[in-house]
Amino acid sequence: MQKRELGKSGLQVSTLGLGCMGMSFSYGPPKNKIEMSAVLHAAVERGITFFDTAEVYGPFTNEELVGEALAPFRGKVAIATKFGFDLSPSSDPRGMTGSPRLNSKPSHIRDAVEGSLKRLRVDVIDLLYQHRVDPDVPIEDVAGAVNGLIREGKVRHFGLSEAGAQTIRRAHAVQPVTVLQSEYSLWTRTPEKEIIPTLEELGIGLVPYSPLGRGFLTGKLDGTAPFDSSDFRSTLPRFTPEARKANQGLVDLLGKVAERKKATPAQIALAWLLAQKPWIVPIPGTTKLHRLEENIGAVSIELTPDDLSEINRAASEIKVEGARYPEKLEKMTGL
């Protein structure tokens, strides 16, 4: 698989990464550890070198899974993880039953990094993200703390997740930001207005999470079947039966282009993202080998300028229904 450089940082990774969250967290019960390790190994064998996890996924169990499974490939892969939540027993980091507690105090960042290093079984974290901006801690203090960890050799690159343009600029002035991770796909295009121009100006890479719309853009979700209560999508306004029905036009659009390209809707959705900028690296998540192979197939699909114009023109006429998060979680993005 070809590689891409994330911004101007020197961090080169496979054109497509792998989001590991769903293996342990958020999309139903945790999956079988042996099976998930096999998927992670298969990803490496097929050329993926960029893996995304976080201490909050589980909590902790996803980092442990990724660390153990990828131990044989040290030096050949880049692992990204995240800090920023209070994971004490009384907190609810998913925000499903109450407000999640943010914590990006410098002392907490150091504790989080020490835990992540142990669980990932590494001496240095390739890419460390602030998971969500903490309004109670100046971003300059956060960037300064990560700068210290970089100088100590415990972290290589600094990233932000779901941060607004001004926060990115303030952090970047203290410690260069390598990557912004943000939701970006054909049905979540808000980064195009202000974030992507800012990243391009500053030489920062973009890692879109949920590039397949949490599965919706694959066309494989039943439009009316309810989600299990352990599935995070059951809490999202965009995944009510009514919203899924209203948003079906996007899936139909992708299906139309896919048929012509002898591809799948998921592959077209990923190819569209890859065509936006050469410093964009999506991280679709999956727990199934055949979906992994399908996603990787997107890398070889070339969308012509006419294809992209057709997709953009048709998508602009489709109004996406439903907020991507409940209000209390939406307030944690774009700060």
C-alpha positions as CSV (number, residue, x, y, z in Angstrom):
1,M,0.0,0.0,0.0
2,Q,1.2,3.5,-0.8
3,K,2.0,5.9,2.1
4,R,1.0,9.5,2.8
5,E,2.7,12.1,4.9
6,L,0.5,13.7,7.5
7,G,1.0,17.4,6.8
8,K,4.6,18.5,6.8
9,S,5.5,16.5,10.0
10,G,7.6,13.7,8.5
11,L,5.1,11.2,9.8
12,Q,4.5,8.8,7.0
13,V,1.8,6.1,7.3
14,S,-0.3,3.9,5.0
15,T,-2.8,5.7,2.8
16,L,-5.6,4.1,4.9
17,G,-5.4,3.5,8.6
18,L,-7.5,1.2,10.9
19,G,-9.7,2.5,13.7
20,C,-9.7,0.0,16.5
21,M,-12.4,1.3,18.8
22,G,-15.2,-1.0,17.7
23,M,-13.2,-4.0,18.6
24,S,-13.7,-3.3,22.3
25,F,-16.1,-0.4,22.7
26,S,-19.2,1.5,21.6
27,Y,-20.5,-0.8,18.8
28,G,-22.1,-3.5,20.9
29,P,-20.3,-5.9,23.3
30,P,-16.5,-6.3,23.1
31,K,-15.5,-8.7,20.3
32,N,-13.5,-11.9,20.7
33,K,-9.9,-11.0,21.5
34,I,-8.3,-13.8,19.4
35,E,-10.5,-12.8,16.4
36,M,-9.6,-9.2,16.7
37,S,-5.9,-9.9,17.0
38,A,-6.3,-11.9,13.7
39,V,-7.9,-8.8,12.1
40,L,-5.0,-6.6,13.3
41,H,-2.4,-9.0,12.0
42,A,-4.2,-9.2,8.6
43,A,-4.2,-5.4,8.4
44,V,-0.4,-5.3,8.8
45,E,0.0,-8.1,6.3
46,R,-2.0,-6.1,3.8
47,G,0.0,-3.0,4.2
48,I,-1.7,-1.0,6.9
49,T,0.8,0.7,9.2
50,F,-1.4,3.2,11.1
51,F,-3.6,2.1,14.0
52,D,-5.9,4.2,16.2
53,T,-6.9,3.6,19.8
54,A,-7.5,5.5,23.0
55,E,-7.4,4.9,26.7
56,V,-11.1,5.6,27.0
57,Y,-12.0,2.7,24.6
58,G,-13.0,0.0,27.1
59,P,-11.7,1.9,29.1
60,F,-8.2,0.6,28.6
61,T,-9.0,-2.8,27.0
62,N,-8.6,-1.5,23.5
63,E,-5.1,-0.3,24.1
64,E,-4.2,-3.6,25.7
65,L,-5.6,-5.5,22.7
66,V,-3.7,-3.3,20.2
67,G,-0.5,-3.4,22.2
68,E,-0.5,-7.2,22.5
69,A,-1.5,-7.9,18.9
70,L,0.9,-5.4,17.3
71,A,3.9,-6.3,19.6
72,P,5.5,-8.4,16.9
73,F,5.5,-5.5,14.5
74,R,7.3,-2.9,16.6
75,G,9.1,-0.3,14.4
76,K,6.9,-1.3,11.4
77,V,3.7,0.4,12.5
78,A,2.6,3.7,14.0
79,I,0.1,3.6,16.9
80,A,-2.0,6.6,17.8
81,T,-3.7,6.9,21.2
82,K,-5.5,9.7,23.1
83,F,-5.8,11.2,26.5
84,G,-8.3,13.7,27.9
85,F,-11.0,11.9,30.0
86,D,-11.3,11.3,33.7
87,L,-11.5,7.6,33.9
88,S,-12.2,7.2,37.6
89,P,-14.9,4.7,38.4
90,S,-17.5,7.4,39.1
91,S,-17.1,9.0,35.6
92,D,-19.0,8.0,32.5
93,P,-16.5,8.6,29.6
94,R,-19.0,7.6,26.9
95,G,-21.5,10.2,28.1
96,M,-24.3,7.7,27.8
97,T,-25.7,8.1,31.3
98,G,-24.3,11.4,32.3
99,S,-21.9,14.1,31.3
100,P,-18.4,12.8,30.6
101,R,-15.6,14.4,32.6
102,L,-12.8,16.0,30.7
103,N,-9.4,16.2,32.2
104,S,-6.4,17.6,30.4
105,K,-4.4,18.9,33.3
106,P,-0.7,18.4,32.7
107,S,-0.3,16.1,35.7
108,H,-3.2,14.0,34.3
109,I,-1.7,13.9,30.8
110,R,1.6,12.5,32.3
111,D,-0.3,9.8,34.2
112,A,-2.3,8.9,31.1
113,V,0.8,8.6,29.0
114,E,2.5,6.3,31.5
115,G,-0.6,4.0,31.4
116,S,-0.8,4.0,27.7
117,L,2.9,3.2,27.3
118,K,2.5,0.1,29.5
119,R,-0.7,-1.1,27.8
120,L,0.6,-0.5,24.3
121,R,3.9,-2.2,25.2
122,V,6.0,0.5,23.7
123,D,8.7,2.9,24.9
124,V,7.4,5.8,22.9
125,I,3.9,6.8,21.6
126,D,4.0,7.5,17.9
127,L,1.1,10.0,18.0
128,L,-0.6,11.4,21.1
129,Y,-4.0,13.2,20.7
130,Q,-5.9,15.3,23.1
131,H,-9.2,13.4,22.7
132,R,-11.4,16.5,23.3
133,V,-10.6,20.1,24.1
134,D,-10.9,20.7,27.9
135,P,-12.4,24.2,28.4
136,D,-11.0,24.3,31.9
137,V,-7.3,23.9,30.9
138,P,-5.7,26.4,28.5
139,I,-4.6,24.7,25.3
140,E,-1.2,26.2,25.7
141,D,-0.8,24.2,29.0
142,V,-1.8,21.0,27.2
143,A,0.6,21.7,24.3
144,G,3.4,22.5,26.8
145,A,2.8,19.3,28.6
146,V,3.0,17.3,25.4
147,N,6.1,19.2,24.4
148,G,7.8,18.1,27.6
149,L,6.9,14.5,26.9
150,I,8.3,14.8,23.3
151,R,11.5,16.2,24.7
152,E,11.7,13.3,27.1
153,G,11.3,10.8,24.3
154,K,8.0,9.4,25.4
155,V,5.9,10.8,22.6
156,R,6.9,11.5,18.9
157,H,3.9,13.6,17.5
158,F,1.2,15.7,19.0
159,G,-2.4,15.6,17.7
160,L,-5.7,17.2,18.5
161,S,-9.2,15.8,18.1
162,E,-12.3,17.7,17.2
163,A,-10.6,21.1,17.9
164,G,-11.7,24.4,16.4
165,A,-9.4,26.5,14.2
166,Q,-8.4,29.0,16.9
167,T,-7.5,26.2,19.3
168,I,-5.4,24.5,16.7
169,R,-3.5,27.8,16.1
170,R,-2.9,28.4,19.8
171,A,-1.7,24.8,20.4
172,H,0.5,24.9,17.2
173,A,2.3,28.0,18.4
174,V,3.5,26.1,21.5
175,Q,4.1,22.6,20.1
176,P,3.7,21.9,16.4
177,V,0.5,19.9,15.8
178,T,1.1,17.0,13.5
179,V,-2.5,15.9,13.0
180,L,-6.1,16.8,13.6
181,Q,-8.5,14.0,13.9
182,S,-12.1,14.9,13.2
183,E,-15.3,13.4,11.8
184,Y,-15.3,13.9,8.1
185,S,-17.2,12.1,5.4
186,L,-19.8,12.8,2.7
187,W,-22.5,13.3,5.4
188,T,-20.3,15.3,7.8
189,R,-18.6,18.0,5.8
190,T,-18.3,20.8,8.4
191,P,-14.4,20.7,8.4
192,E,-14.4,22.0,4.8
193,K,-15.4,25.5,5.8
194,E,-12.7,26.5,8.3
195,I,-10.7,23.6,9.5
196,I,-9.3,22.2,6.3
197,P,-8.0,25.6,5.1
198,T,-6.4,26.1,8.6
199,L,-4.7,22.7,8.4
200,E,-3.4,23.4,4.9
201,E,-2.0,26.8,6.0
202,L,-0.2,25.3,9.0
203,G,1.0,22.0,7.3
204,I,-1.1,19.8,9.6
205,G,-2.5,16.4,8.4
206,L,-6.2,15.3,8.8
207,V,-7.3,11.9,10.0
208,P,-11.0,11.5,9.4
209,Y,-12.8,9.2,11.8
210,S,-16.1,7.6,11.0
211,P,-15.3,8.1,7.3
212,L,-18.1,5.7,6.5
213,G,-20.7,7.5,8.6
214,R,-20.5,4.9,11.4
215,G,-21.5,2.3,8.9
216,F,-24.4,4.2,7.3
217,L,-22.6,5.0,4.0
218,T,-21.8,1.3,3.4
219,G,-25.5,0.7,2.5
220,K,-25.5,-2.3,4.8
221,L,-27.6,-1.0,7.6
222,D,-31.2,-1.8,7.8
223,G,-33.1,1.4,7.6
224,T,-35.6,0.6,10.4
225,A,-34.0,-2.1,12.6
226,P,-33.3,-0.7,16.1
227,F,-29.8,-0.8,17.5
228,D,-28.9,-2.7,20.6
229,S,-28.7,-0.5,23.7
230,S,-24.9,-1.3,23.9
231,D,-24.5,0.2,20.5
232,F,-23.5,3.9,20.7
233,R,-25.5,4.6,17.6
234,S,-28.7,4.0,19.5
235,T,-28.1,7.4,21.2
236,L,-27.4,9.4,18.0
237,P,-30.1,11.6,16.4
238,R,-28.8,10.8,13.0
239,F,-29.5,7.1,13.5
240,T,-33.2,7.2,14.3
241,P,-35.2,5.2,11.8
242,E,-36.7,8.5,10.4
243,A,-33.3,10.1,9.9
244,R,-31.9,6.9,8.3
245,K,-34.7,6.9,5.9
246,A,-34.3,10.6,5.1
247,N,-30.6,10.2,4.5
248,Q,-30.9,7.2,2.2
249,G,-30.2,9.5,-0.8
250,L,-26.5,9.6,0.1
251,V,-26.3,5.8,0.0
252,D,-28.2,5.7,-3.3
253,L,-25.7,8.3,-4.7
254,L,-22.7,6.2,-3.7
255,G,-24.3,3.1,-5.0
256,K,-24.9,4.7,-8.4
257,V,-21.2,5.7,-8.7
258,A,-20.1,2.4,-7.3
259,E,-22.0,0.4,-9.9
260,R,-20.3,2.3,-12.7
261,K,-16.8,1.9,-11.1
262,K,-17.4,-1.8,-10.3
263,A,-16.9,-1.0,-6.6
264,T,-19.0,-0.8,-3.4
265,P,-20.6,2.3,-1.8
266,A,-18.0,2.1,1.0
267,Q,-15.1,2.1,-1.4
268,I,-16.5,5.2,-3.2
269,A,-17.0,7.0,0.1
270,L,-13.4,6.3,1.1
271,A,-12.0,7.1,-2.4
272,W,-13.9,10.5,-2.3
273,L,-12.1,11.3,1.0
274,L,-8.7,10.3,-0.3
275,A,-9.3,12.5,-3.4
276,Q,-9.8,15.7,-1.3
277,K,-6.2,16.3,-0.1
278,P,-3.0,14.2,-0.3
279,W,-2.5,14.7,3.4
280,I,-5.8,13.0,4.5
281,V,-5.6,9.5,5.9
282,P,-9.0,8.0,6.9
283,I,-9.3,5.4,9.6
284,P,-12.3,3.3,8.9
285,G,-12.9,0.8,11.7
286,T,-14.0,-2.8,11.3
287,T,-14.1,-6.1,13.1
288,K,-14.4,-8.3,10.0
289,L,-11.7,-9.4,7.6
290,H,-13.8,-9.1,4.5
291,R,-14.7,-5.5,5.4
292,L,-11.0,-4.7,6.0
293,E,-10.2,-6.0,2.5
294,E,-13.2,-4.1,1.0
295,N,-11.9,-0.9,2.6
296,I,-8.4,-1.4,1.4
297,G,-9.7,-1.8,-2.1
298,A,-10.7,1.9,-2.0
299,V,-7.1,2.9,-2.3
300,S,-6.9,1.7,-5.9
301,I,-10.0,3.4,-7.0
302,E,-9.5,6.6,-9.0
303,L,-12.3,9.1,-9.1
304,T,-12.0,11.5,-12.1
305,P,-12.7,15.2,-11.8
306,D,-16.0,14.5,-13.5
307,D,-16.8,11.8,-10.9
308,L,-16.0,14.1,-8.0
309,S,-18.1,16.9,-9.6
310,E,-21.0,14.5,-9.9
311,I,-20.7,13.4,-6.3
312,N,-20.4,16.9,-4.9
313,R,-23.2,18.3,-7.0
314,A,-25.6,15.5,-6.1
315,A,-24.6,15.5,-2.4
316,S,-25.1,19.3,-2.2
317,E,-28.8,18.7,-3.0
318,I,-29.3,16.2,-0.1
319,K,-30.0,17.7,3.3
320,V,-28.6,15.4,6.0
321,E,-31.1,14.9,8.7
322,G,-30.2,14.5,12.4
323,A,-27.4,15.9,14.5
324,R,-24.3,13.7,14.7
325,Y,-24.2,13.7,18.5
326,P,-26.7,14.4,21.3
327,E,-26.4,18.0,22.5
328,K,-24.2,17.3,25.5
329,L,-21.6,15.6,23.3
330,E,-21.9,18.1,20.4
331,K,-20.8,20.8,22.8
332,M,-17.5,19.0,23.3
333,T,-16.6,19.4,19.6
334,G,-15.1,22.3,17.7
335,L,-13.9,24.2,20.7
